[in-house]
Amino acid sequence: MATIVLALGGSLLRPEIEERHSWIESIISIIRDRVAADDRIGIVVGGGAPAREGISLARPIIDNEDRLDRIGIAATRLNATIVREALADAGVMVSGSIPHSINEASMLFDERPVVVMGGTIPGHTTDAVAIRLAIMTGAERCIIGTNVKQVYDSDPHNNPDAQSYDKLTHKELQEIVGPAEHDAAGPSGVIDPMGVADAAKVNLTLNVLDGRNPELIRAAIEGSSFSGTIIESEEE
């Protein structure tokens, strides 16, 4: 039995993702197969566009980053509810509620093999939540499904010459994403810098891949080779 944590970027639920209903059905199939193999799967869902839109609407009248973060967190829990209800409707043994803390999520694994959640408290993106859930539950790795194919040295959506990486150390990734701090509600990079720092402390393996392709998610969960970026600390 293995424990794996999967972070799904909120952008993966956007209308622009082709065949997104088929995508959700594929995710359900993957999770069902892993439950049948006695794995435990934690799924942390990001806020995506609904979070950014809500924060953008509120920012002119709310001058407090924690309050704005709470708006984004509400969006993550909405997206998490969509995923949870879809899994439950398909007969997957999933937690009956969306936990509001990592401790709560960890305890729910005592009841069901699949736990779905969104954000927790201001100042922590869902990437960081996923990494901390992986650490608390002793997960073998944390898989981060996003809307880019790998980790790049700059945003490939804005820089066509951005360099991609197949493998990185935690230290190298930290240099790319920046220092472990939270600046403002709303913006998101490929991986949360605070989460990278947490992963480095315990040598947690991170897999970054294009979450729009469910088969990459399947391969990473199963521990097979996949197209993306593997982040591990250097062997001493």
C-alpha positions in Angstrom: 0.0 0.0 0.0 1.3 3.4 -1.0 0.2 6.9 -0.1 0.4 9.5 -2.9 -0.7 13.1 -2.8 -1.9 14.7 -6.1 -2.2 18.5 -6.5 -4.5 19.5 -9.3 -4.2 23.1 -10.5 -7.5 24.9 -10.7 -6.7 25.8 -14.3 -7.3 22.1 -15.2 -11.1 22.6 -14.5 -11.3 25.5 -16.9 -13.6 25.5 -20.0 -10.5 26.0 -22.2 -9.3 22.5 -21.3 -10.5 20.3 -24.2 -12.9 17.5 -23.2 -12.7 18.5 -19.5 -15.6 16.2 -18.7 -13.6 13.3 -20.2 -10.6 14.5 -18.2 -12.5 14.3 -15.0 -13.8 10.8 -15.9 -10.2 9.8 -16.6 -9.1 11.1 -13.2 -11.9 9.1 -11.6 -10.8 5.9 -13.4 -7.2 6.4 -12.3 -8.2 7.0 -8.7 -10.6 3.9 -8.7 -7.7 1.7 -10.0 -5.3 2.9 -7.3 -7.9 2.3 -4.6 -8.4 -1.2 -6.0 -4.6 -1.6 -5.5 -4.9 -0.5 -1.9 -3.3 2.8 -2.4 -4.3 5.9 -0.4 -4.7 9.1 -2.5 -4.9 12.6 -1.3 -6.1 15.1 -3.8 -5.6 18.9 -3.3 -7.5 21.1 -5.8 -6.5 24.7 -6.6 -8.7 27.7 -7.2 -7.7 28.7 -10.7 -9.7 31.4 -12.5 -12.6 31.5 -10.0 -10.1 32.4 -7.2 -8.3 35.0 -9.3 -11.6 36.5 -10.5 -12.9 36.7 -6.9 -9.8 38.3 -5.6 -9.7 40.7 -8.5 -13.3 41.8 -7.8 -12.6 42.3 -4.1 -9.1 43.9 -4.2 -10.3 47.5 -4.9 -12.4 47.4 -1.7 -10.4 45.0 0.5 -6.9 46.1 1.5 -5.9 43.0 3.4 -4.1 40.0 1.8 -5.4 37.5 4.4 -9.0 38.5 3.6 -8.3 38.2 -0.1 -6.6 34.8 0.4 -9.8 33.6 2.1 -11.7 34.4 -1.1 -9.3 32.3 -3.0 -9.5 29.5 -0.5 -13.3 29.4 -0.9 -12.8 28.9 -4.6 -10.4 26.0 -4.0 -13.0 24.3 -1.8 -15.7 24.8 -4.5 -13.4 23.1 -7.1 -12.5 20.4 -4.6 -16.2 19.8 -4.0 -16.7 19.2 -7.7 -14.0 16.6 -7.8 -15.2 15.0 -4.5 -18.8 14.7 -5.6 -17.8 13.3 -9.0 -15.7 10.6 -7.3 -18.5 9.8 -4.8 -21.1 9.6 -7.6 -18.8 7.1 -9.4 -18.7 4.9 -6.3 -15.2 5.7 -5.2 -14.6 5.5 -1.4 -13.9 9.2 -0.9 -14.0 11.3 2.3 -17.5 12.6 3.0 -16.4 16.2 3.5 -13.8 18.8 2.4 -11.4 19.1 5.2 -10.3 22.6 6.3 -6.9 21.6 7.7 -4.1 19.2 6.9 -4.6 17.5 10.3 -8.3 16.9 9.5 -7.4 15.5 6.1 -4.8 13.2 7.6 -7.4 11.8 10.1 -9.9 11.3 7.3 -7.6 8.7 5.8 -8.6 6.5 8.8 -12.1 6.3 7.3 -11.6 6.4 3.5 -8.7 5.7 1.1 -9.3 8.9 -0.9 -9.4 12.4 0.6 -10.1 15.6 -1.4 -9.5 19.1 -0.2 -8.7 22.6 -1.2 -6.9 25.4 0.6 -6.6 25.8 4.4 -5.4 29.1 5.8 -4.2 32.4 4.3 -0.6 32.5 3.1 -0.5 28.9 1.9 -1.3 27.9 -1.7 -2.7 24.5 -2.5 0.7 23.4 -3.7 2.1 24.0 -0.2 -1.0 22.3 1.3 -0.4 19.2 -0.9 3.3 19.0 0.0 2.5 19.4 3.7 -0.2 16.7 3.5 2.3 14.4 1.8 4.8 15.0 4.6 2.2 14.5 7.4 0.9 11.3 5.8 4.3 9.8 4.9 3.5 9.9 1.2 6.0 8.4 -1.2 5.8 11.5 -3.4 3.7 14.6 -4.2 2.5 14.9 -7.8 1.8 18.4 -9.1 -0.4 18.5 -12.1 -0.4 21.9 -13.8 -0.9 23.5 -17.2 2.7 23.3 -18.3 4.7 20.3 -19.4 7.6 20.7 -17.0 9.4 23.1 -14.7 10.9 25.9 -16.7 13.4 28.7 -15.8 10.7 31.2 -16.7 7.0 31.2 -17.7 6.8 29.3 -21.0 3.5 31.1 -21.8 5.3 34.4 -21.9 8.8 33.3 -23.0 9.0 30.9 -25.9 12.8 30.4 -25.2 12.2 29.2 -21.6 14.4 26.3 -20.6 12.7 23.1 -19.3 14.2 20.5 -16.9 13.7 16.8 -16.7 15.4 16.6 -13.2 16.2 19.2 -10.5 17.3 19.2 -6.9 15.2 20.9 -4.3 17.9 23.6 -4.1 17.8 24.2 -7.9 14.0 24.4 -7.9 14.1 26.9 -5.0 16.4 29.1 -7.0 13.9 29.1 -9.9 10.8 29.7 -7.9 12.3 32.2 -5.5 12.5 32.5 -1.7 10.1 30.7 0.7 7.7 33.5 1.3 4.1 34.5 0.4 3.8 37.9 -1.3 0.2 38.4 -2.3 -3.1 36.6 -2.9 -3.9 35.4 -6.3 -0.7 34.9 -8.4 0.6 31.4 -8.9 3.8 29.9 -10.2 4.6 26.4 -11.2 5.2 25.4 -7.5 4.8 27.4 -4.3 8.2 28.5 -3.0 7.2 27.7 0.6 6.1 24.2 -0.4 9.5 23.7 -2.1 11.3 24.6 1.1 9.1 22.2 3.1 9.8 19.4 0.6 13.5 20.0 0.8 13.6 19.7 4.6 12.4 16.0 4.4 13.7 15.1 0.9 10.1 14.6 -0.4 10.1 13.7 -4.1 8.1 16.0 -6.2 6.8 15.2 -9.7 5.7 18.1 -11.9 3.8 17.3 -15.0 1.1 18.4 -17.5 -2.1 17.6 -15.6 -4.1 18.1 -18.8 -2.9 14.6 -19.8 -4.4 12.0 -17.4 -2.0 9.3 -18.5 0.9 11.3 -17.2 -0.9 11.4 -13.9 -1.5 7.7 -14.0 2.2 6.9 -14.7 3.4 9.2 -11.9 1.0 7.7 -9.4 2.1 4.2 -10.4 5.7 5.1 -10.1 6.4 4.6 -13.8 8.4 6.9 -16.1 6.6 10.0 -17.3 7.2 13.2 -19.2 7.7 16.0 -16.7 10.2 17.1 -14.0 11.3 15.0 -11.1 12.6 17.0 -8.1 14.8 15.1 -5.6 17.6 16.2 -3.2 21.1 15.4 -4.1 22.4 12.1 -2.6 24.9 12.7 0.2 
